Amino acid sequence: MTTPEEPKKADAPAAQPTPPQAAEAPAIDFDALAKREITTPSNKEVIVIAEQFQGQVQPVTFELLGAGRDLADKLGGKLSAILLGHNLREQADKLIQYGAEIVYVADHPELENYRTLPYRRVITDLLKTFEVPPHILLLGSTTTGRDLAPRIAAHFETGLTADCTELDIGPYEHSNKADPDKLGIYPGCLYAIRPSFGESLKARILGPWNNPQMATTRPGVMIPLEPDASRQGDIREVPVNLLPEDFRVQVMEIVRELQAGVNLADADVIVSGGFGLGGPEGFEMLKELAACFENGVVGASRKCVDAGWIPYQHQIGQTGKTVRPKIYIAIGISGAIQHRVGMNKSSLIIAINKDADAPIFQVAHHGIVGDLSHVVPEMIRQLKASGAKINGEEAKKSLV
Amino acid sequence: MSSINNIYVLIKQVPDQSAKAGINPDGTIDRAKAKRMLNPFDRYALQAALHTKQKYGGKVTAISMGPPPAVEILMEAIEHGADMGYLLSDRRLAASDTLATAYALHKVIQHLGQPDLIFCGLQTTDGDTAQVGPQIAERLALPQTSYCEDFRVEDGKVVARRVIEGGYQWVRMEMPALITVANSYHPLAYKSIRGARQVQMLLRNEEAKNNVIKTVTLDEVGADPLKCGLKGSPTIVAKTDKVAEIGGSCVVRQGEPIEVMVRDVLQNTNLREFVSV
């Protein structure tokens, strides 16, 4: 694989279809061009860049292997993983159990913690050793994957789609005559499908002109395979040649907080507020409702966080946390797709909104159309009354 | 002597998705009709750039790419305290994806000269990719800290706090460098009186305005048009679909007394099982 900066070898496979000679030949047969089949060079390999934290491969990697297995099977190619870190032998075996056929392991003390430049160096060096590029390169949409993927994509000048919720393989017919040198039918394209701006749309994004075709997927969306210890795979050591400029960033300290008070991930009930609350004081009411529950936590939509009504730690949705509580109460949240992708896996969703057409009702199981400033206090009142009754009955029982 | 001379902040004008104007019935956005705004994420980047100037000196240059109305957000940056604005505007940039955008913007930066620090918002509300910042850093061969929520300059290096899953890390980074700013950073402060006066003056004096806010083309920054726009973009949006409705079975209560509607929800869900009061 060559980087764009390097001159293309004369004997390299013809990646680009020949441009039509518009000046000499006035009549371009667009229809004929659009029907030609174009295959870009690829070894059909699907590669997942594994993510490890303190020596443990993170769940998103197993999810990516699950998605990648499906893509590799459709392409008829191999599924591989690139694992970077230090002392990771067992973790490489684990990747094989989750479906990888090849694991490229870069083991080096300087790779113990993720850092952009050393990881970028090792991965781009490895990919440059490929005579024919892999077909697909996948990373997680995490603070690591979203930091690293764009650097690799820019390095190879290849396409990258962020935060996908679905991946698939299929053909693409490029018929845009404004761009005649790309006209044609491309088989085996990565369909990178993601929520798109403008509410309730999803976009299928393709980049069949360059390989690898890259995408990141959101944690918690793809389904991992059942781990199987009988799966066989090939573990290959990757040389690590870091340069002085790769050490321009040093990690001083890593802190994982036990997020006191805002543990959205483990909450049974999330009481979440949107812009319909009208101001920061609306969250006081939500805190009171959340306090009615044994393990209730307040969440928020991005708009409220952007407006400074509540800290970022509470944000749910595409740019915040993805949650799956037993009960999600959406209050004054219109339910833009960016919010819904963060909460639509909740076991039970209750929506309260004054607008009966709000998209939140499309994902909710139960809804109340009404003024939240009346509905929420009434809900608190009834819950407190029922709680008192239950507690009262229990108290009576214990007396007997 | 200040340790910082030049600070760039990259900002984008995006459609205001909360306004109804310009939102087509199929959910797509008509950019010509939509209300325009400064990308909300860029407000944090602008604040970070202005903090850097306040604490360590230097000049803040706001840079944007887009059609001519994007001058509005450069004016906004000046109202908040930026010194200069540059807009890269060229028809050949239409349909640029993140790679092509990063290519074009890195040419502007090379044209203006390497700064000490480049700030970007984490991502935009109309693309949500978070890719352009790191792609520019790659083009310029700079180190980066993404998801930065706090930082200081110490002994000629940036000490930055970076968000990671369930926590954070502190890193020490050499300059020049690129930083993408998380929205857990300080929100943008109010416009300064000085900045507001400056903008009022610029609006009256075309010549002064042209000295502070410059519009440049691809040719002026030496960018290859084949690496920009549709031709320079390796990705294409092949298809958009309405999202399949996930639930579709919502039991909606409407028009009844609130007390009745709330009771009905409590009776038909397991909500009360979680009560502890």
Interface residues (C-beta under 8 A of the other chain):
Chain A: F53 Q58 N113 T116 L117 R120 T142 T143 T144 R146 D147 L148 A149 P150 R151 A153 A154 H155 E157 T158 G159 L160 T161 A162 D163 Y172 H174 N176 A178 D179 Y191 P195 S196 F197 G198 E199 S200 L201 K202 A203 R204 I205 L206 G207 W209 N210 E245 R248 V249 Q250 V251 M252 E253 I254 V255 R256 E257 Q259 D268 V269 F275 A291 C292 F293 E294 N295 G296 K303 V305 D306 G308 P311 Y312 Q313 Q318 T319 K326 I327 A336 I337 Q338 R340 N344 L348 I349 I350 A351 A356 F361 Q362 V363 A364 H365 H366 G367 I368 V369 G370 D371 H374 V375 E378 M379 Q382 L383 K384 S386 G387 A388 I390 N391
Chain B: Q17 S18 I23 N24 D26 G27 T28 I29 P40 D97 T98 L99 A102 L122 Q123 T125 D126 G127 D128 T129 A130 Q131 V132 G133 P134 Q135 A137 E138 R139 A141 P143 Q144 T145 S146 Y147 V159 R162 V163 I164 E165 G166 G167 Y168 Q169 W170 V171 R172 M173 E174 A177 A182 N183 S184 P187 L230 K231 S233 P234 T235 I236 V237 A238 K239 T240 D241 K242 V243 E245 I246 G247 G248 S249 C250 V251 V252 R253 Q254 G255 I258 E259 M261 V262 R263 V265 L266 N268 T269 N270 L271 R272 F274 V275 S276 V277
